[in-house]
Amino acid sequence: MDEVKFTAKLTHKSNTKPHEVKLKVFWKTTKKWTAADIADFQNSVPGIAEKLRNERYWTKDGSIHQDAFTCEDFAVRILAQYAASKGLPVKLKTGVRIFRNMEVYDPKEHDNYVSDMWGFAEMVMLSYGAPDMQRVGENTLSVPSADMLKPGDILAQTNDNRGISHHIQVCMKASPLRVDIIQGNSSGVIVRPFTTIMRWLGSNRADPQNSSYAGMIPQRGVWTKKGAGWDYHNLETDSKVSDFMKAFIFFRWNFEEFNK
């Protein structure tokens, strides 16, 4: 079972009343990540991603919606969906705090989220951004080159933005000459001060529970090796960029850290 840390005030030994701790359990941790689990996650990623890309659902008002995600949210959702189905732990750090699938309950942190995989994903998505993929040793591990990518790994557009990741793709399949990805994306303006003003007005483009959420239906793309570089083709928009991989760095989820 996942370790959940908490503190309690010391009392006199005559006080035999137990200290009660209430947990927020999005899903129970029943085992830790092993090499076999990581391999199974990698094998499962394309199927999960395609399901999310095509899934439709009824809303409370009776309309039909399709799953939509910003780029980093799509990666988080794939991870959470797999881990929850297998009873595996997830531990992700943002600039706000560390999030776990089992936590000491705090009404301010948890009351807006249901106790399941969807609730956990939405809670993390609110503050998890593309730069959080760069928390190497915490959220992720570095992958040295594109030819070492595996399904579920992260391609982070970084080198064209002063070394700060600003767009995320998820690897679906990789070979020495081709890499298939699926990515979430963002609609409209998602830069400050516009987003700050919108939050003042009650609209949060980073919040999947908010009607102004910026997420889009996931898009497929293909990288093709051309000489010393890689060309990119977005299969949904038909946009193409030559020698574009030089703007990207690569990560793998830090599964071992999730176990701690």
Secondary structure, 3 states (H helix, E strand, C coil): CCCCCCCCCCCCCCCCCCCCCCEEECCCCCCCCCHHHHHHHHHHHHHHHHHHHHCEEECCCCCEEECCECHHHHHHHHHHHHHHHHCCCCEEECCCCEEECEEECCHHHHCCCCCCHHHHHHHHHCCCCHHHHHCECCCEEEECCHHHCCCCCEEEECCCCCCCCCEEEEEEEECCCEEEEEECCECCCCCCCHHHHHHHCCCCCCCCCCCCCCEECCEEEEEEEECCEEEEEECCCCCEECCCHHHEEEEEECHHHHCC
